[in-house]
């Protein structure tokens, strides 16, 4: 009999806070689709995390989650090969957070770079107990499944390092020489930051995003309005593709054309208007199959909800076993 090697366990998630855009597709979902085929993958609808900033609009969170998963499925995340689950549907996550909160120093949470930064950006409204504990809840999302690898953006690496410290402390206090909880490893996406139409990181809050749900006409209009090299005023002027957001997006839409576009831009043979016209056509072709699959899933959200329910049930089966081990180690059984 041939033994099958154990697949590494990967855990990741997204908050249901609105439409997904090209940055999500390129920076996260293409990687998730690969994980569906190559790992034991868990993908979380992080609705509890969404309440840390949008607690005053619960309908927005509820309405966004099925649409978000429809995009996941359209992007190639396979629910038969991975586990798609609802965070609030796995109460073991919250119970584990309560247990690990007993050993987590407040100073550890306060030193996370995003804590004060987000409060300064979004206001005192989010300066809550729940927001302070966001990184701990994030760890529990991972630890409850003994997740080994976590694909994250660079701004989340500090959260994961904090989580590793908490796991080490738990294992030291209660593990009796064994690693009851796993120290998760961060894996950075190949495209961790996708530029938006204004050159900043693509984000709906910056109003610079190209959304999966956009139609082709809207996509073309947004591309034509994109900023480029400010010193390349007209065709014939030499350009600097390394600072151009359009060129950066070419890298994943059609990487085979990148070298030729860079050379033509630098020589002045390629003007920005023509480049953006060409890119809009390529981008719409790139997104067309994803958008078609998204429209199909969006027309049958009942199917999406059933897939979420099935995945949540599978997730609870694993989570309950891990929580039982933690409670046993803490003499709570």
C-alpha positions as CSV (number, residue, x, y, z in Angstrom):
1,X,0.0,0.0,0.0
2,X,1.3,3.5,-0.9
3,X,1.2,6.0,1.9
4,X,-0.1,9.5,1.0
5,X,2.0,12.3,2.5
6,X,0.1,14.6,4.9
7,X,-0.8,17.9,3.3
8,X,0.3,21.0,5.1
9,X,-2.6,22.9,6.7
10,X,-3.2,26.4,5.5
11,X,-5.6,28.9,7.1
12,X,-6.7,32.3,5.8
13,X,-9.7,34.5,5.8
14,X,-11.4,37.8,4.7
15,X,-13.7,40.2,6.4
16,X,-17.1,40.6,4.6
17,X,-17.0,44.4,4.4
18,X,-17.8,45.1,0.8
19,X,-17.1,44.3,-2.9
20,X,-13.8,42.5,-3.7
21,X,-11.5,44.1,-6.2
22,X,-8.6,43.2,-8.5
23,X,-6.1,43.4,-5.6
24,X,-8.0,40.7,-3.7
25,X,-8.0,38.5,-6.8
26,X,-4.4,38.9,-7.6
27,X,-3.0,39.3,-4.1
28,X,-5.0,36.6,-2.3
29,X,-7.6,34.5,-4.3
30,X,-5.3,33.2,-7.0
31,X,-3.1,31.9,-4.2
32,X,-6.1,30.4,-2.4
33,X,-7.1,28.6,-5.5
34,X,-3.7,27.0,-5.6
35,X,-3.9,26.1,-1.9
36,X,-7.2,24.3,-2.6
37,X,-5.4,21.9,-4.8
38,X,-2.1,21.5,-2.9
39,X,-2.9,21.8,0.8
40,X,-5.5,21.1,3.5
41,X,-6.9,24.6,3.3
42,X,-9.4,26.5,5.6
43,X,-10.9,29.7,4.4
44,X,-12.8,31.9,6.8
45,X,-15.6,34.4,6.4
46,X,-14.3,36.6,9.2
47,X,-17.6,38.2,10.2
48,X,-16.6,38.7,13.9
49,X,-13.6,40.6,12.7
50,X,-15.8,42.8,10.6
51,X,-17.6,43.9,13.8
52,X,-14.5,45.5,15.2
53,X,-14.9,48.4,12.8
54,X,-18.5,48.1,11.4
55,X,-20.4,47.0,14.5
56,X,-23.0,49.7,13.9
57,X,-24.1,48.3,10.5
58,X,-24.7,44.5,11.0
59,X,-26.9,44.3,7.9
60,X,-23.9,45.4,5.7
61,X,-21.8,42.5,7.2
62,X,-24.5,39.9,6.7
63,X,-25.3,41.0,3.1
64,X,-21.7,41.0,2.1
65,X,-20.7,37.5,3.1
66,X,-22.5,35.5,0.4
67,X,-21.4,37.9,-2.3
68,X,-17.8,37.6,-1.1
69,X,-17.9,33.8,-1.2
70,X,-19.4,33.9,-4.7
71,X,-16.2,35.8,-5.8
72,X,-14.0,33.2,-4.0
73,X,-15.7,30.4,-5.9
74,X,-15.5,32.3,-9.2
75,X,-11.8,32.8,-8.6
76,X,-11.3,29.0,-8.4
77,X,-11.5,28.3,-4.7
78,X,-12.8,24.7,-4.6
79,X,-15.2,23.9,-1.8
80,X,-14.8,20.2,-2.4
81,X,-11.0,20.4,-1.8
82,X,-11.0,23.1,0.9
83,X,-13.1,24.1,3.8
84,X,-15.0,27.4,3.5
85,X,-16.6,28.3,6.9
86,X,-18.3,31.1,8.8
87,X,-16.3,32.4,11.8
88,X,-19.3,33.1,13.9
89,X,-20.6,29.6,13.1
90,X,-17.6,28.0,15.0
91,X,-18.2,29.1,18.6
92,X,-15.1,27.1,19.6
93,X,-13.0,30.0,18.2
94,X,-14.6,32.4,20.7
95,X,-14.1,30.0,23.6
96,X,-10.5,29.5,22.7
97,X,-10.0,33.3,22.6
98,X,-11.4,33.6,26.1
99,X,-9.0,30.9,27.4
100,X,-5.9,32.4,25.6
101,X,-6.9,35.9,26.8
102,X,-6.1,34.8,30.3
103,X,-2.4,34.4,29.5
104,X,-2.0,37.3,27.0
105,X,-0.5,40.5,28.5
106,X,-2.3,43.7,27.5
107,X,1.1,45.2,26.6
108,X,1.6,42.6,23.9
109,X,-1.6,43.7,22.2
110,X,-0.9,47.4,22.6
111,X,2.5,47.2,20.8
112,X,1.0,45.8,17.6
113,X,1.7,48.5,15.0
114,X,-1.7,48.5,13.4
115,X,-3.5,49.1,16.8
116,X,-2.7,52.8,17.3
117,X,-2.4,53.4,13.5
118,X,-5.9,52.2,12.8
119,X,-7.4,54.2,15.7
120,X,-5.7,57.3,14.4
121,X,-7.0,56.6,10.9
122,X,-10.6,55.5,11.8
123,X,-11.2,57.4,15.0
124,X,-11.9,56.5,18.6
125,X,-15.1,54.7,17.6
126,X,-13.0,51.5,17.1
127,X,-11.0,51.9,20.3
128,X,-12.9,48.9,21.9
129,X,-11.9,45.8,23.8
130,X,-12.7,43.8,20.7
131,X,-10.4,45.8,18.5
132,X,-7.6,45.6,21.0
133,X,-8.0,41.8,21.0
134,X,-8.2,41.6,17.2
135,X,-4.8,39.9,16.8
136,X,-5.7,37.3,19.5
137,X,-9.0,36.4,17.8
138,X,-7.0,36.2,14.6
139,X,-4.6,33.7,16.2
140,X,-7.6,31.7,17.5
141,X,-8.9,31.4,14.0
142,X,-5.7,29.7,13.1
143,X,-4.9,27.8,16.3
144,X,-8.3,26.1,16.5
145,X,-7.4,24.2,13.3
146,X,-3.7,23.9,14.2
147,X,-3.0,25.9,11.0
148,X,0.6,25.6,9.9
149,X,0.8,28.3,7.2
150,X,-1.0,31.6,6.9
151,X,-0.9,33.7,3.6
152,X,-0.9,37.3,4.8
153,X,-0.1,40.8,3.6
154,X,3.0,42.5,5.0
155,X,0.8,44.6,7.3
156,X,-0.4,41.4,9.0
157,X,3.0,39.9,9.7
158,X,3.2,41.6,13.1
159,X,-0.1,40.1,14.1
160,X,1.1,36.6,13.3
161,X,4.4,37.1,15.2
162,X,2.3,38.1,18.2
163,X,0.3,34.9,17.8
164,X,3.4,32.8,17.7
165,X,4.5,34.3,21.0
166,X,1.1,33.5,22.6
167,X,1.3,29.9,21.3
168,X,4.8,29.5,22.7
169,X,3.6,30.8,26.1
170,X,0.6,28.5,26.1
171,X,2.7,25.5,25.2
172,X,5.3,26.4,27.9
173,X,2.6,26.7,30.6
174,X,0.4,23.8,29.7
175,X,2.1,21.6,27.1
176,X,4.1,19.5,29.5
177,X,6.9,19.4,27.0
178,X,4.6,19.0,24.0
179,X,3.4,21.5,21.4
180,X,-0.3,21.4,21.9
181,X,-0.9,24.4,19.6
182,X,1.1,25.0,16.4
183,X,3.2,28.1,15.8
184,X,1.8,29.4,12.4
185,X,4.2,30.5,9.7
186,X,3.5,33.5,7.5
187,X,3.6,33.1,3.7
188,X,3.6,36.3,1.7
189,X,1.6,36.5,-1.5
190,X,3.5,36.9,-4.8
191,X,1.7,40.2,-5.3
192,X,1.3,41.5,-1.8
193,X,0.4,45.1,-2.9
194,X,-1.6,45.7,-6.1
195,X,-1.6,49.4,-7.1
196,X,-4.9,51.2,-7.6
197,X,-5.9,53.7,-10.3
198,X,-4.1,56.5,-8.4
199,X,-0.9,54.6,-7.7
200,X,-1.6,53.9,-4.1
201,X,-2.4,50.4,-2.8
202,X,-5.8,49.3,-4.3
203,X,-8.5,49.8,-1.7
204,X,-12.2,50.7,-1.8
205,X,-11.5,53.2,0.9
206,X,-9.2,55.1,-1.4
207,X,-11.8,55.0,-4.2
208,X,-9.1,53.6,-6.6
209,X,-10.3,50.0,-7.0
210,X,-11.3,48.0,-10.0
211,X,-14.0,45.7,-8.7
212,X,-14.7,42.1,-9.8
213,X,-18.4,43.2,-10.0
214,X,-17.6,46.1,-12.4
215,X,-18.8,45.7,-16.0
216,X,-16.3,46.0,-18.8
217,X,-17.3,49.5,-19.7
218,X,-16.6,50.7,-16.1
219,X,-13.3,48.8,-16.1
220,X,-12.2,50.5,-19.3
221,X,-13.2,54.0,-18.0
222,X,-11.2,53.4,-14.8
223,X,-8.1,52.3,-16.7
224,X,-8.2,55.3,-19.0
225,X,-8.3,57.5,-15.9
226,X,-5.2,55.8,-14.3
227,X,-2.2,57.9,-13.4
228,X,1.1,57.2,-15.2
229,X,4.6,58.7,-15.3
230,X,4.0,62.4,-14.7
231,X,7.1,63.3,-16.8
232,X,5.8,61.4,-19.9
233,X,3.4,64.0,-21.2
234,X,3.1,62.9,-24.8
235,X,4.0,60.1,-27.1
236,X,7.6,60.2,-27.9
237,X,8.6,61.3,-24.4
238,X,10.8,58.6,-22.7
239,X,8.9,56.9,-19.8
240,X,9.8,55.2,-16.5
241,X,7.7,52.1,-16.4
242,X,9.0,51.2,-12.9
243,X,6.9,54.0,-11.4
244,X,3.8,53.5,-13.5
245,X,0.8,51.7,-12.0
246,X,-0.5,50.5,-15.4
247,X,2.9,48.8,-16.0
248,X,2.7,47.2,-12.6
249,X,-0.7,45.7,-13.4
250,X,0.6,44.4,-16.8
251,X,2.9,42.1,-14.8
252,X,0.1,39.7,-13.8
253,X,-2.5,40.4,-16.5
254,X,-0.1,39.4,-19.3
255,X,3.5,38.9,-18.1
256,X,4.7,37.8,-21.5
257,X,4.2,41.4,-22.8
258,X,6.0,43.1,-19.9
259,X,9.5,43.3,-21.5
260,X,8.3,44.7,-24.8
261,X,6.0,47.3,-23.1
262,X,8.9,48.4,-20.8
263,X,11.2,48.9,-23.8
264,X,8.7,50.7,-25.9
265,X,7.8,53.0,-22.9
266,X,11.4,53.9,-22.2
267,X,12.1,54.7,-25.8
268,X,9.0,56.8,-26.2
269,X,7.5,54.5,-28.9
270,X,4.6,53.7,-26.7
271,X,2.3,56.5,-25.5
272,X,0.3,56.3,-22.3
273,X,-3.1,56.6,-24.0
274,X,-2.3,53.6,-26.3
275,X,-0.9,51.6,-23.4
276,X,-4.0,52.1,-21.3
277,X,-6.3,51.3,-24.3
278,X,-4.3,48.0,-24.8
279,X,-4.3,47.3,-21.1
280,X,-8.0,47.8,-20.7
281,X,-8.7,45.2,-23.4
282,X,-6.3,42.7,-21.8
283,X,-7.7,43.3,-18.3
284,X,-11.3,42.7,-19.4
285,X,-10.2,39.5,-21.1
286,X,-8.4,38.4,-18.0
287,X,-11.4,39.1,-15.8
288,X,-14.1,37.9,-18.1
289,X,-14.2,34.2,-17.1
290,X,-14.1,35.1,-13.4
291,X,-16.9,37.6,-13.9
292,X,-19.0,35.0,-15.8
293,X,-18.6,32.5,-13.0
294,X,-19.3,35.1,-10.4
295,X,-22.6,36.0,-12.1
296,X,-23.6,32.3,-12.1
297,X,-22.9,31.9,-8.4
298,X,-24.6,35.3,-7.6
299,X,-27.7,34.1,-9.3
300,X,-27.9,31.1,-6.9
301,X,-26.9,32.4,-3.5
302,X,-28.8,29.5,-2.0
303,X,-26.1,27.2,-3.3
304,X,-23.5,29.5,-1.9
305,X,-25.1,29.4,1.6
306,X,-25.3,25.6,1.5
307,X,-21.6,25.4,0.7
308,X,-20.9,27.7,3.6
309,X,-23.1,25.6,6.0
310,X,-21.4,22.4,4.9
311,X,-17.9,23.8,5.4
312,X,-18.8,25.3,8.8
313,X,-20.0,21.9,10.0
314,X,-16.7,20.3,8.9
315,X,-14.7,23.1,10.6
316,X,-16.5,22.6,13.9
317,X,-15.7,18.9,13.9
318,X,-12.0,19.8,13.9
319,X,-12.3,22.8,16.2
320,X,-14.1,20.9,18.9
321,X,-11.3,18.4,19.1
322,X,-8.6,21.0,19.4
323,X,-10.6,22.9,22.0
324,X,-11.0,19.7,24.0
325,X,-7.2,19.3,24.0
326,X,-6.7,22.8,25.2
327,X,-9.3,22.5,28.0
328,X,-7.8,19.2,29.1
329,X,-4.4,20.8,29.3
330,X,-5.8,23.7,31.4
331,X,-7.5,21.2,33.7
332,X,-10.9,22.5,32.7
333,X,-12.4,19.1,31.9
